[in-house]
Amino acid sequence: MTDEKAIRELIARLNGEDTNEAAEAEASLRSCGEAILLPLLDAAPGFGRFGQLCAIDLLRELGDPRAGSVLTSMLLSEYDTVREWAADALGEIGVKEAVPELRRAYDEVRRGGTTLDSSEPETLRRALTALGARTEVVPSGIETSSRVEGKLGRCWAVEDLGAVLEALANADQLILSFQFWERWNDTHTCRQTPRWEFDWSLSWPELVAATRVKALEAAHIAGTPKNTVATLSWMKEEDV
């Protein structure tokens, strides 16, 4: 479908009260390609939460840098999920002009008291890293043992997880979480993995040391399921 009127009608349905109908409209718009870009950019700023999430999904898939200004404006949304999805899309599309606003958003999250192991600050750090505005510390030993698997990005064999956790802690990195992903044909399914609490009142060396112990305990509990890889999240002291 490439008819402009029909495309605009589908885009309007993204912002409807019926989320199932909105999801159906999003699926239909995927087949329209670049023809949806300009009308979507025109309409998305006026959408509510769910409509904007649908729009972000479509803009991410299109990967067109012209979406940068609209996505950047969504970093000011009252909805944390919209801010987070917009940040993720900006990093994936490669909109370097968004770096100042991404930094502002991260500073605001820190000042607002959101714990830095939460989803939104993690996404903001990832976007800044993808855009070259933040350096991620990756010890050489774990860099060589990692692999890249599709949308998962950098991951490790679950058998190597303990050594990876030790290497990160030795490099003064705070381990935030790890996730296991089970391979199934050409896809990966997330498996539930243990989490741990952080005492942010500790000094950085104390926090890194305490978290090393908790992460290793969690890795022991998680085991080494077959046909599974691990992804990790960590941060450096400068991120605090």
N, C-alpha and C positions, 0 to 999 in steps of 0.2 A: 504493500500500500504506500503510495507516494502522494495522494491527493492532499493538498494543504488543508482544506477544510476538515477532512476526516482526521488528519493528524492533530489539528487543534482541538477537535472534539475529544479525541483520546487523551490528550494532555490535560484537558479540563477534568476528565474523569479521575485523574490521579489524585485530585483534591476533593473527591466526593466523600460523603459520610460512610459509604459502604467500602470497607477496606478490601474485601474480596473483589469487588468490581474494580477498585483501583489497581489491585495486583494483576487482574486480567488485562487492564488497559496497558500497564507497564509491559506485560509479556507481548502484547500486540505491537507496541511501539518499538520493541527490539528489532522487529523485522523491517523497520522503515529506514534504518541506517542514518546517515548524516542529515537527512531531510528533517529530522526532529530537532536538530540542535538549536537553531535560532528561535523557533516558537517556544521551545522548552526554556531557554534562557530568559525569554520575555515573561513567561508565566510563573516560573518557579519562585521568585521572590515573594509573591503574594500567597503562596500555599501555606497550609498548616503543617504540623509536624509530619504526619504520615506522607502527605503529598511531597514534601521536600525530601524525605528519605527515598521515595520512589525516584524523584528527579535526580538525586545524587547518584543512585545506582546506575541510572541510564547515562548520566554524564561521565561517570567513571569508565563505563564500557566504551563510550565513544572516544575517550582519551584525547579530546580536542582542547588545547590550551586556551581557546577562546572562552571556555567555561570558567576560567580562573577568577574573574571579578565576581561572578555570582557565587561561586563556592566560597570565596574569601569573605564575602558579606555574611555568609551563613555561620561563620565563626563567632558572630555576635548573637546568635540565636538564644532564646531563653531555654531551649531544650538541649540537654547535654548530648543526647544521641545525635541530633542534627549537627552540633558542633564537632562531635567526634567523627562522624561519617564524612563531613566536609573536609576535615583535616586529612583524613586517610586518602580521600580522592585527590586532594591537592598534591600530596606527596607522590601518589602513584602516577598522576598525569605529568608531574614535573614542573609545577608552576612556581618558579623561583621568586617571582614577584610577591608571593604570599608570605615569604619568610618573616618580614616585620610583624605581620598580624598573627602569625603562628607563635612567634616569640611573645607577643603581647598576651595571647590567649594562655600560654603556658605560665607566664608570670601571674596572671589573674587566677588561674587554678591554684597555684601555690599560695597566694595571698588569701584565697578563699577557704583554705584549710582542707582541701581535698587531699587525701593521702596519696602519695606519689606512686604507690603500687596499684592505684585504680586505673580503670580502662581509659578514661579521657587523657590524663597526662601521659600515659604510655603511648597512646596514639599520636599525640602531639610530638613527643620525642622521636617516634618513628618517622613522622613526616619531615621533621627538621633534619634528621639523618639522611633521609632519601634525597633531600634538596641540597645537601652539602653544607648545611648550616650547623650541624652538630657532628662531632666525631665519636663514633662508637668504639670503645676499647675491646679489641678481640685478640687475646693472647695468641701468639704464633702457633702454639701447640694445638689449640682447639680450632684454629683457622684451617690447618691442614687436614684435620680429621673430620671437618664438616663437609656437607654436600648441599646441593641446591635441588629441591624437588618442587617444581611447579610453583603454585601460588603460596606454598608454605615458606618458600625462601630457604634461608640457611637452616639446616637441621643436622642432627647427629643420630648415630645408632644408639639405641637405648642401653646397650652394653657399655657404651663409653660415657654415659651420663655422669657417673660419679667423678671420673677424671676431669670432665668438663667443668663441673661445679667447683672442684678443688682449684683448677686453673684460674677460674674467674675470681674466686675469693683471694687467691694468692696475688692477683693483679689489682687488689683493692676495689673490686666491683661488688655491688650489692645485688644479690640474686633475688629477683622478684617472683619468679614463677617458672615452672616448666609445664609443657603439655605433651601428651602422647597422641600420635596420629596413626591410626591403623590404615594401611593401604588396602584399597579394594578396587581392583581393575585400575582405572586411570584417576581415581579419586582418593581422598583421604578423609577419614572419619575421626573426629576428636573423641578421645577416651577421657573419662573422668580421672583426674590426678589429684593428689593431696595438695592442700594449700597450707600456708603458715601465717602467723601474725607477726607484725613488726612493732617494735618499741621505738618510735621515732624520737623519744627523749634521750636515747643513748647517743654518745659520740659516734662519729662515723666509724672509727676502727672497732668499737664495741658492737655496733650494729652489723658490720660486715662479718665479724667473728660469730656472733649469735646466729645470724642467718645461715652461715655456712653449715652449722650443726643441724639446724632445722631442715635445710634443703637436702642434706645428705640422708637424714632420717626419712624424709618424704620419698627420696629416690629408692631407698631400701624397701619401703612399703609398696611403692609402685611396681617394683620388680622389673622383669625384662620380657614383656610379652612379645611373641613372635610377630613378624611382619609389621613392625611398628617402628616409627622414628620419633625423636623428641625435638621440640623447639623450645627455646628459652628466652626469657626476658630479664634484662639486668640494666643497671644504671651506674653512673660514676658520681663522685662526690659533688662535682660541679653542677649536677642536675638538681641538687637540693635547694 
